[in-house]
């Protein structure tokens, strides 16, 4: 397999034809085989070989003398010069002499005729507009073998599919057999398919030439030496050579008019125009002082337009001492990205004019054109976009990005809500089973207190010491309830040692239960912080939103582009809820009633909004997704990309980027706040609504109890009193027993005796 020199010659001829450079001169600094190339130029009537300068066998003095003599003859023409050289000293003599004779002006076109490596692309001493080409990644031997095997496999596969009987070699072959005339052998048959097979392989476009030579047409890049906005020479890729043809990068392929315009623009642009977009904490804005200055931050314009002519006029007025710009256009810009821009300006040595993008968009393809930051870069309104500018594939196809200065991802923001405590919230500190256990234990304790007291010889019973007061079951209940709720009311206490010991155990039990209850009561009465629980972008609430669940993102942002590409149905649903800016999305989330239930955006922006939330009610939920980075946007092939990317890498390694992060993220209130109840909580009537309801139920119950007492006293007890059975109630209630067994006068006498005692 070979990569023929003829492929390189074809590339050079295509470059000349593409630019209509038919007047050609050739300089040789090394013994290159360019006979086919020279033969083509001589035999083609469109081309004119004006001069052939062979410097191969000359010494340094002879080269200089010869160049002065021969190049001087080319001054009156506008020839295109191709130079073949692998000798740096000889190349230096050529360009130095040409520059001295004025042959490096835009009328002359210089092309390096031999392929170069990317590492060999120097800029010192070379004329602007110089064209060069070379392989970016040279294939290794293993890739050539792989492509050759694939070529044979493709050919055999096609041949077997069409004529398997002819393709497959017979297993029994006689050396004396003669090939029949007019019948193709298996080898000849396969060679036809090999000659007609071609494909894009690892090493390039693979095809067979002259039935026996396998050729791999490599992919070459074509570079042009230009001036960047800072006036420094830089190599810019302007095209590619692939499958025997040039693929031109539209709008940047070199031509005479392009070089003239480029030189004029590079000389006239003493400043770069930088566009930004307000996004906290990367870019803040505030009003200028009364004199129109910005003591802190950078002076920027907010003209609400993307017209390059209007912007140019405004900045001319701004930079003119006698000019005037409306005060409402002037703002002070500051933040993470503004600090980074100032640092780049100092290190690269450029000045800049700063303005805020007119439509407030990052940029998306809409109505046949790009909006926002991308649109301003493509229209020439700006040379640089510095903000939280996400790098994605769609934008990278039309503009250049530096290496990312900030890594982030997408996240989901929700708002926690304080739910009002329901009526039964005062019972929430303890589980229902605990409440049942407490009241079962209370009644059992009262029962055992009564039994111990009545079985004891020292108990408060008629059998004990014939006491007038009796410790009945109702007395035990009254005592147990008083201990449980901490009431200080008059109650009968047991007199036996067993009953007193059990009463103290019940008091310890109540103390521990009430301590646990009161510890959790405040938090429960205030209510819970609830929020939408979302596991991430794959949560079913997002893919199958229930009725009323609303979520969205920022229009024409990388988040919307991600959902549009990855989840079309979700994107279609969110379109009705999308908002213009991140601040609008947060406001919709925090409004009362809220207009959004969830907001999807860059995690770097949402984390800042969470940290500065005064109520600390915002929270990001779920796993981050769609890892991305923020980069500085540039027009394609402007030449600043490598310099800025190198500085960004240096800033990361020396800690400057960490310092910026600490400055703009760690000095915020909620970032260090823990979500504990550390402040005094004011409880309103809504927090105790359940207790008020319980009290009202108590009033109603007491009225019913009063009515019940009257019914029992007037209707039930007289009937029981007439009977001899069921009249002993002393162990249950001393009052009921007296009512059933004594008349009113006896009860009155008994009460007087008791009081005297």
C-alpha positions in Angstrom: 0.0 0.0 0.0 1.4 3.4 -0.9 0.6 7.1 -0.5 1.9 8.3 -3.8 3.6 11.6 -4.3 1.2 12.3 -7.1 -1.5 12.8 -4.4 0.6 15.7 -3.1 1.0 17.1 -6.6 -2.8 16.9 -7.1 -3.3 18.8 -3.9 -1.0 21.6 -5.0 -2.7 21.8 -8.4 -6.1 22.0 -6.7 -5.0 24.8 -4.5 -3.8 26.8 -7.5 -7.0 26.1 -9.4 -9.3 27.0 -6.5 -7.7 30.4 -6.2 -7.2 30.9 -10.0 -3.5 31.3 -9.5 -2.3 30.4 -13.0 0.9 32.4 -13.0 3.3 30.2 -11.1 7.0 30.3 -10.1 8.8 27.4 -8.3 11.7 27.6 -5.9 13.6 24.4 -5.0 15.8 24.3 -1.9 16.0 20.6 -1.9 16.0 17.8 -4.5 12.3 17.1 -4.7 10.8 15.0 -7.5 8.4 17.4 -8.9 8.7 16.3 -12.6 5.0 15.4 -12.8 4.0 18.7 -11.4 6.3 20.7 -13.8 5.0 18.6 -16.7 1.4 19.4 -15.8 2.2 23.1 -15.7 4.0 23.0 -19.0 1.4 21.0 -20.8 -1.7 22.8 -19.5 -2.5 26.0 -21.4 -4.1 27.6 -18.4 -0.9 27.7 -16.4 2.2 29.7 -17.1 5.5 28.6 -15.4 7.1 32.0 -15.1 10.3 30.9 -13.3 12.0 27.8 -11.9 14.7 28.6 -9.3 16.8 25.6 -8.3 19.0 26.4 -5.2 19.9 22.8 -4.4 23.6 22.8 -5.2 24.5 26.4 -4.2 26.3 27.8 -1.2 24.9 30.5 1.0 26.5 33.4 -0.8 25.4 32.0 -4.2 21.9 31.6 -3.0 21.6 35.2 -1.9 23.1 36.5 -5.1 20.9 34.3 -7.2 17.8 35.2 -5.3 18.4 38.9 -5.7 18.9 38.5 -9.4 16.0 36.3 -10.1 13.4 37.5 -7.6 13.9 41.1 -8.8 12.6 40.0 -12.2 9.3 38.9 -10.6 8.6 42.3 -9.0 6.5 43.5 -11.9 4.3 40.4 -11.9 1.7 39.0 -9.5 2.9 35.5 -9.6 2.2 32.7 -7.1 5.4 31.2 -5.7 5.6 27.6 -4.6 8.7 26.7 -2.5 9.9 23.2 -1.9 12.4 23.1 0.9 13.4 21.0 3.9 16.3 23.4 4.7 15.4 26.0 7.2 18.4 28.2 6.3 17.6 28.2 2.6 13.9 29.0 3.4 15.1 31.9 5.6 17.2 33.3 2.8 14.2 33.1 0.4 11.7 34.9 2.6 14.2 37.5 3.8 15.2 38.4 0.2 11.5 38.4 -0.9 10.6 40.7 1.9 13.4 43.1 1.0 12.2 43.2 -2.6 8.6 43.7 -1.6 7.5 40.3 -2.9 5.5 39.5 0.3 2.7 42.0 -0.4 -0.9 40.7 -1.0 -0.3 40.7 -4.8 2.0 37.7 -4.3 0.9 34.3 -3.1 3.3 32.1 -1.3 2.7 28.3 -0.9 4.9 25.7 0.8 5.0 22.9 -1.7 6.0 20.1 0.6 3.9 18.7 3.5 4.6 19.9 7.0 3.9 18.6 10.5 1.9 20.7 12.9 5.0 21.0 15.1 6.9 22.5 12.1 4.5 25.5 11.7 6.6 28.4 12.7 5.6 32.1 12.3 8.9 33.9 12.7 10.1 35.5 9.5 7.3 34.2 7.3 5.0 36.4 5.1 1.4 36.8 6.0 -0.9 34.9 3.6 1.5 32.0 3.3 -0.2 28.6 2.6 1.0 25.3 3.9 -0.4 21.8 4.3 0.3 18.6 6.1 -1.0 15.6 7.9 -2.4 16.1 11.4 -2.1 12.4 12.5 0.2 10.3 10.4 -1.1 6.7 10.2 1.1 3.9 11.7 2.0 0.7 9.8 -0.7 -1.3 11.6 -3.4 0.9 10.2 -2.2 0.4 6.7 -2.3 -3.4 7.2 -5.8 -3.1 8.6 -7.0 -1.2 5.6 -5.4 -3.6 3.2 -7.1 -6.6 4.9 -10.4 -4.8 4.9 -10.1 -4.1 1.2 -9.5 -7.7 0.4 -12.3 -8.8 2.7 -14.8 -6.4 1.0 -13.7 -7.6 -2.5 -14.1 -11.3 -1.6 -17.4 -10.7 0.1 -18.8 -9.0 -3.0 -17.4 -11.6 -5.4 -18.8 -14.6 -3.4 -22.2 -13.0 -3.3 -22.3 -12.7 -7.1 -20.4 -15.8 -8.3 -19.4 -18.2 -5.5 -18.5 -21.0 -8.0 -15.9 -18.8 -9.7 -14.6 -17.1 -6.6 -13.9 -20.2 -4.4 -10.7 -22.1 -5.3 -11.3 -25.8 -6.0 -9.9 -28.2 -3.3 -8.5 -30.7 -5.9 -6.1 -29.0 -8.4 -4.0 -30.8 -10.9 -0.8 -29.1 -12.0 -1.1 -30.6 -15.4 -4.5 -28.9 -16.0 -4.4 -26.0 -18.4 -6.5 -22.9 -18.1 -9.3 -22.9 -20.6 -9.3 -20.0 -23.0 -12.0 -17.4 -22.3 -12.6 -18.7 -18.7 -11.4 -16.4 -15.8 -9.5 -18.0 -13.0 -10.4 -17.3 -9.4 -7.5 -14.9 -9.0 -8.3 -12.9 -12.1 -12.0 -12.8 -11.1 -11.1 -11.5 -7.6 -8.7 -8.9 -9.1 -11.6 -7.3 -10.9 -13.5 -6.8 -7.6 -10.3 -5.5 -5.9 -9.9 -2.9 -8.6 -13.5 -1.7 -8.2 -13.5 -1.6 -4.4 -13.0 1.6 -2.5 -13.9 2.9 1.0 -12.9 5.4 3.7 -10.4 3.6 5.8 -8.4 4.4 8.9 -5.5 5.9 6.9 -7.6 7.7 4.3 -9.5 7.0 1.1 -8.6 3.4 0.0 -8.7 2.5 -3.7 -6.8 0.4 -6.2 -4.9 2.0 -9.1 -3.8 0.2 -12.2 -5.2 -3.1 -10.8 -2.2 -3.7 -8.6 -1.4 -0.6 -6.5 -3.4 0.0 -3.4 -3.5 3.7 -2.7 -4.4 5.5 0.5 -5.2 9.2 -0.1 -4.4 10.8 3.2 -6.4 13.6 4.8 -4.4 16.8 4.8 -5.2 20.1 6.5 -4.5 23.4 4.7 -3.3 26.3 6.8 -2.9 30.0 6.2 -0.7 32.4 8.1 -2.7 35.4 9.3 -2.7 38.2 11.8 -4.9 37.8 14.9 -6.7 40.7 16.4 -3.7 41.4 18.6 -1.5 41.8 15.5 0.4 38.6 16.1 0.9 36.1 13.3 -0.9 32.8 13.7 -1.7 29.7 11.6 -5.4 29.2 10.7 -6.9 26.1 9.2 -8.7 27.2 6.0 -9.5 23.8 4.3 -9.0 20.1 4.1 -7.8 17.7 1.4 -10.0 14.6 1.3 -10.8 12.0 -1.4 -8.9 14.0 -4.1 -10.6 17.2 -3.5 -10.4 20.4 -1.4 -13.0 21.0 1.2 -13.1 24.8 1.8 -13.9 26.4 5.1 -16.5 28.8 3.9 -15.7 32.5 4.6 -12.1 32.0 5.6 -10.4 30.5 2.5 -7.7 33.0 1.4 -8.1 35.3 -1.5 -6.7 38.6 -2.6 -9.7 40.5 -1.3 -9.8 38.6 1.9 -6.1 39.3 2.6 -6.7 43.0 2.0 -9.7 43.2 4.2 -8.0 41.2 6.9 -5.0 43.5 6.9 -7.2 46.5 7.0 -9.3 45.1 9.9 -6.2 44.0 11.8 -4.7 47.4 11.6 -7.9 49.3 12.4 -9.0 47.2 15.4 -6.9 48.5 18.2 -9.4 47.0 20.6 -11.3 43.8 20.8 -15.1 44.0 21.2 -16.3 41.6 23.9 -19.9 40.6 24.3 -21.3 39.2 27.6 -24.6 38.0 29.1 -25.7 38.7 32.7 -25.7 35.5 34.7 -24.9 35.4 38.4 -22.2 35.0 39.7 -20.3 35.1 36.5 -21.6 38.5 35.4 -23.4 41.1 37.5 -24.5 44.6 36.5 -25.2 47.8 38.5 -25.9 51.4 37.6 -22.9 53.7 36.9 -22.1 56.6 39.2 -23.4 60.1 38.6 -20.4 61.0 36.5 -20.9 57.9 34.4 -17.9 56.0 35.7 -17.4 52.6 37.4 -15.1 52.8 40.4 -15.6 49.0 40.9 -16.1 46.8 37.9 -15.9 47.3 34.1 -17.8 49.9 32.2 -20.1 48.2 29.7 -22.9 49.1 27.4 -26.4 47.7 27.3 -27.6 49.0 23.9 -30.3 46.3 23.3 -29.0 45.8 19.7 -26.8 43.5 17.8 -26.3 45.7 14.8 -22.5 46.0 14.3 -22.8 49.5 12.8 -24.7 50.8 15.8 -22.3 49.2 18.2 -19.3 50.7 16.4 -20.9 54.1 16.5 -21.7 53.8 20.2 -18.2 52.7 21.2 -16.6 55.5 19.0 -18.7 58.0 21.0 -17.8 56.3 24.2 -14.0 56.4 23.5 -14.2 60.0 22.2 -13.5 62.6 24.8 -16.2 64.8 23.3 -18.6 62.0 22.6 -21.7 61.3 24.5 -23.5 58.0 25.1 -27.0 57.9 26.8 -26.6 57.2 30.5 -29.3 54.5 30.4 -26.9 52.5 28.1 -24.1 52.6 30.6 -23.7 49.8 33.2 -21.0 48.5 35.5 -20.2 44.8 34.9 -18.4 42.7 37.5 -18.2 39.1 38.5 -16.3 35.9 38.0 -16.0 36.3 34.2 -15.1 40.0 34.4 -12.2 39.2 36.7 -11.1 36.5 34.2 -11.4 38.9 31.3 -9.3 41.6 33.1 -6.6 39.0 33.8 -6.5 37.8 30.1 -6.4 41.5 29.0 -3.3 42.1 31.2 -1.5 38.9 30.2 -2.2 39.1 26.5 -1.8 42.9 26.3 -5.1 43.9 24.6 -7.8 46.5 25.3 -11.5 45.8 24.9 -14.9 47.3 24.6 -17.6 45.5 26.5 -21.3 45.3 25.9 -24.2 43.1 26.9 -25.8 40.9 24.2 -28.9 42.6 22.8 -31.5 39.8 23.0 -30.2 38.3 26.2 -29.7 34.8 24.7 -26.8 32.4 24.6 -27.5 31.5 21.1 -29.5 28.9 19.1 -30.4 28.2 15.5 -33.7 29.9 14.9 -35.6 31.1 11.8 -32.6 30.5 9.6 -30.0 32.2 11.7 -28.1 32.2 15.0 -29.3 34.3 17.9 -27.6 35.6 21.0 -23.9 35.4 21.7 -23.3 33.1 18.7 -25.1 35.4 16.3 -23.0 38.4 17.5 -19.8 36.4 16.9 -20.8 35.3 13.5 -22.0 38.7 12.3 -18.7 40.4 13.4 -20.4 42.5 16.1 -18.1 40.9 18.6 -14.6 39.3 18.7 -15.1 37.5 21.9 -17.9 36.2 24.2 -17.1 36.0 27.9 -19.8 34.7 30.3 -21.1 31.3 31.4 -21.1 30.1 27.8 -21.7 26.4 27.5 -19.7 24.4 25.0 -21.8 22.1 22.9 -21.6 20.5 19.5 -24.0 22.7 17.7 -22.2 25.9 18.6 -18.8 24.4 18.1 -19.6 23.8 14.4 -19.9 27.5 13.7 -17.7 29.2 16.3 -14.5 28.3 18.2 -14.3 27.8 22.0 -11.3 28.0 24.2 -10.5 25.2 26.6 -13.2 25.3 29.4 -12.4 27.5 32.4 -15.3 26.1 34.5 -16.6 22.6 34.6 -20.3 22.0 35.4 -23.3 20.0 34.6 -27.1 20.3 34.4 -29.1 20.1 37.6 -32.7 20.4 38.8 -33.8 23.1 41.2 -36.9 22.8 43.4 -38.3 24.8 46.3 -39.0 23.4 49.7 -42.4 24.4 51.2 -43.4 24.7 54.8 -46.5 22.6 55.2 -49.0 23.8 57.9 -49.5 21.3 60.7 -52.8 19.4 60.4 -55.4 19.2 63.2 -53.9 16.0 64.7 -50.3 17.2 64.4 -49.9 17.5 68.2 -50.0 13.7 68.3 -47.3 13.2 65.6 -44.3 13.2 68.0 -45.4 9.7 69.0 -46.5 6.9 66.8 -50.1 5.8 67.1 -49.0 2.5 68.6 -47.2 4.4 71.4 -50.4 6.4 72.1 -52.4 3.2 72.4 -49.7 1.7 74.6 -49.7 4.7 76.9 -53.4 4.6 77.5 -53.6 0.8 77.8 -50.7 1.0 80.4 -52.5 3.8 82.2 -55.7 1.9 82.7 -53.8 -1.3 83.6 -51.7 0.6 86.2 -54.9 2.1 87.6 -56.4 -1.4 87.8 -53.4 -2.8 89.6 -53.2 0.1 92.0 -56.9 -0.6 92.9 -56.3 -4.3 93.4 -53.1 -3.8 95.5 -54.9 -1.2 97.6 -58.0 -3.4 98.3 -55.9 -6.5 99.0 -53.6 -4.7 101.4 -54.4 -4.6 105.1 -53.2 -1.0 105.2 -55.1 0.1 102.1 -57.5 3.0 101.9 -60.5 0.7 102.0 -63.2 -0.3 104.5 -61.3 -3.6 105.0 -58.0 -1.9 105.6 -58.4 0.4 108.6 -62.1 1.1 108.1 -61.3 4.4 106.5 -64.1 6.8 105.5 -62.3 7.7 102.3 -61.9 4.8 99.8 -59.3 4.4 97.1 -61.5 3.2 94.2 -60.7 2.5 90.6 -61.9 6.1 89.7 -59.5 7.4 92.2 -56.7 5.4 90.6 -57.6 6.7 87.1 -57.7 10.3 88.4 -54.2 9.8 90.0 -52.7 8.2 86.8 -54.0 10.9 84.5 -52.8 13.6 86.9 -49.3 12.1 86.9 -49.3 11.6 83.1 -50.3 15.2 82.3 -48.6 16.8 85.2 -51.7 18.1 86.9 -51.5 19.5 90.4 -55.0 18.6 91.6 -56.3 17.0 94.7 -56.2 13.3 94.4 -56.2 10.3 96.6 -53.0 8.4 96.8 -52.5 4.7 97.7 -51.6 3.9 101.3 -50.0 0.4 100.8 -46.3 0.1 100.0 -46.9 -1.9 96.8 -49.3 0.7 95.4 -46.9 3.5 96.2 -44.0 1.7 94.5 -46.2 1.1 91.4 -47.3 4.8 91.4 -43.6 6.0 91.4 -42.8 3.6 88.5 -45.7 5.1 86.6 -44.3 8.6 87.3 -40.9 7.6 85.9 -42.6 6.1 82.8 -44.6 9.3 82.3 -41.5 11.5 82.7 -39.5 9.7 80.0 -42.5 9.7 77.6 -43.2 13.4 78.1 -39.5 14.3 77.6 -39.5 12.6 74.2 -42.8 14.1 73.3 -41.9 17.7 74.1 -38.5 17.3 72.4 -40.2 16.7 69.0 -43.3 18.8 69.5 -41.9 22.2 68.3 -40.6 20.8 65.0 -43.9 19.0 64.3 -46.1 21.9 65.2 -44.2 24.3 62.9 -44.6 21.8 60.0 -42.5 19.9 57.6 -40.2 21.2 54.8 -41.3 19.3 51.7 -40.0 19.4 48.2 -40.4 17.6 44.9 -38.3 14.4 45.1 -36.7 13.9 41.7 -33.9 11.3 41.1 -32.6 13.1 38.0 -33.3 13.7 34.4 -34.6 10.1 34.0 -37.3 10.5 36.7 -40.7 9.5 35.7 -42.2 12.8 36.8 -40.2 14.5 34.1 -40.9 11.9 31.3 -44.5 11.4 32.3 -45.5 14.5 34.1 -48.7 14.2 36.2 -51.4 16.8 35.8 -50.2 20.1 37.1 -46.5 19.3 37.4 -44.7 22.2 35.7 -41.0 22.3 34.9 -38.9 24.2 32.3 -35.5 25.8 31.5 -34.0 28.9 29.8 -34.9 29.4 26.2 -32.1 28.9 23.6 -29.7 27.7 26.3 -27.5 24.6 26.3 -30.0 23.0 28.7 -32.9 23.4 26.2 -30.6 22.1 23.4 -29.7 19.0 25.5 -33.4 18.2 26.1 -34.3 18.8 22.5 -31.6 16.4 21.3 -31.9 13.7 24.0 -35.6 13.9 25.1 -37.8 15.4 22.3 -41.1 14.7 24.1 -39.9 16.3 27.3 -38.6 19.3 25.4 -42.0 19.7 23.7 -43.7 19.6 27.1 -41.4 22.2 28.6 -41.7 24.7 25.8 -44.8 26.3 27.4 -42.9 26.7 30.7 -39.5 27.9 29.5 -38.3 31.3 30.6 -36.0 34.0 29.1 -33.4 34.0 31.9 -32.2 32.0 34.9 -33.4 34.8 37.2 -36.9 34.5 35.7 -36.9 30.7 36.3 -35.9 31.2 40.0 -38.6 33.9 40.4 -41.2 31.6 38.9 -40.1 28.9 41.3 -40.3 31.1 44.4 -43.5 33.0 43.5 -46.6 32.4 45.6 -48.4 30.5 44.2 -45.4 29.1 42.3 -45.5 29.0 38.5 -42.9 26.2 38.3 -42.4 23.0 40.3 -38.9 22.4 39.0 -36.3 24.3 37.0 -33.5 22.8 35.0 -30.3 24.7 34.3 -26.6 24.7 34.8 -25.6 23.5 38.2 -23.0 26.3 38.6 -25.8 28.9 38.3 -28.3 27.0 40.4 -25.8 26.4 43.2 -25.3 30.2 43.5 -29.0 30.8 43.5 -29.4 28.2 46.3 -26.6 29.9 48.4 -28.0 33.4 48.2 -31.6 32.5 48.8 -32.7 34.6 51.8 -35.2 32.0 53.0 -32.9 29.0 52.2 -35.9 27.3 50.6 -34.2 26.4 47.3 -32.5 23.1 46.8 -31.0 21.1 44.0 -32.2 17.5 43.8 -31.3 14.4 41.9 -28.1 13.3 40.2 -26.3 15.9 38.0 -26.4 15.0 34.3 -25.0 16.3 31.0 -21.5 17.2 32.0 -20.3 20.4 30.2 -17.9 23.3 30.5 -17.9 27.0 30.1 -15.5 28.4 27.5 -14.8 31.7 25.9 -16.5 32.0 22.5 -14.5 33.2 19.4 -15.2 33.5 15.7 -13.7 30.6 13.8 -10.0 30.9 13.0 -9.5 34.2 14.6 -6.2 33.0 16.0 -6.6 33.8 19.7 -7.9 30.3 20.7 -4.5 28.7 21.5 -3.1 31.7 23.4 -6.2 32.0 25.6 -6.5 28.3 26.2 -2.9 28.1 27.2 -3.4 31.0 29.7 -6.6 29.3 31.1 -4.6 26.1 31.7 -1.9 28.1 33.5 -4.6 29.9 35.6 -5.9 26.5 36.7 -2.5 25.2 37.7 -1.4 28.3 39.6 -4.7 28.5 41.6 -6.1 31.7 40.0 -9.4 29.9 39.0 -9.7 28.5 42.6 -9.3 32.0 43.9 -12.1 33.2 41.7 -14.4 30.4 42.8 -13.7 31.2 46.5 -14.4 34.9 45.9 -17.7 34.5 44.2 -19.1 31.3 45.7 -18.0 31.0 49.3 -18.9 34.5 50.6 -22.6 34.0 50.5 -25.0 33.4 53.4 -26.7 30.1 52.6 -23.6 28.4 51.4 -22.4 27.9 55.0 -25.8 27.7 56.7 -27.1 24.4 58.1 -30.7 23.7 57.8 -31.4 23.3 61.6 -33.8 25.1 63.7 -31.4 27.5 65.3 -33.7 30.6 65.5 -36.8 31.2 67.7 -39.9 29.9 66.0 -43.1 31.9 66.4 -46.1 29.6 66.5 -49.4 31.0 65.4 -52.9 29.7 66.0 -52.7 27.5 62.9 -50.0 25.5 64.6 -52.3 24.7 67.6 -55.5 24.3 65.7 -55.7 20.7 66.7 -55.5 21.5 70.4 -58.2 24.1 70.0 -60.4 21.5 68.2 -59.6 19.1 71.0 -60.7 21.6 73.6 -63.9 22.3 71.8 -64.6 18.6 71.7 -63.9 18.6 75.4 -66.6 21.3 75.9 -69.0 19.3 73.9 -68.1 16.1 75.7 -68.6 17.8 79.1 -72.1 19.0 78.1 -73.0 15.4 77.0 -71.5 14.1 80.3 -73.6 16.5 82.3 -76.7 15.4 80.4 -75.7 11.8 81.0 -75.2 12.4 84.7 -78.7 13.9 85.0 -80.2 10.9 83.1 -78.3 8.4 85.2 -79.1 10.2 88.5 -82.8 10.7 87.8 -83.7 7.6 85.8 -81.1 4.8 86.2 -80.0 5.1 89.9 -83.6 5.1 91.4 -84.3 1.8 89.6 -81.1 0.2 90.8 -81.7 1.5 94.4 -85.0 -0.4 94.5 -83.2 -3.6 93.8 -81.0 -5.6 96.2 -78.4 -6.5 93.5 -75.6 -4.4 92.0 -75.7 -1.9 94.9 -72.0 -2.4 96.0 -69.9 0.1 94.0 -67.4 1.1 96.6 -64.4 -0.5 94.8 -65.3 1.4 91.6 -66.6 4.8 92.8 -67.3 5.9 96.3 -69.8 8.6 95.1 -71.9 6.1 93.1 -71.9 3.7 96.1 -73.1 6.5 98.4 -75.9 7.5 96.0 -77.1 3.9 95.8 -76.9 3.1 99.5 -77.6 6.3 101.5 -80.3 8.9 101.4 -79.6 12.6 101.1 -79.6 13.3 104.9 -77.2 10.4 105.6 -74.9 11.6 102.9 -74.9 15.1 104.4 -74.1 13.8 107.9 -71.4 11.5 106.4 -69.8 14.5 104.6 -69.8 16.6 107.9 -68.0 13.8 109.7 -65.5 13.5 107.0 -64.7 17.2 107.0 -64.2 17.2 110.7 -61.7 14.5 110.4 
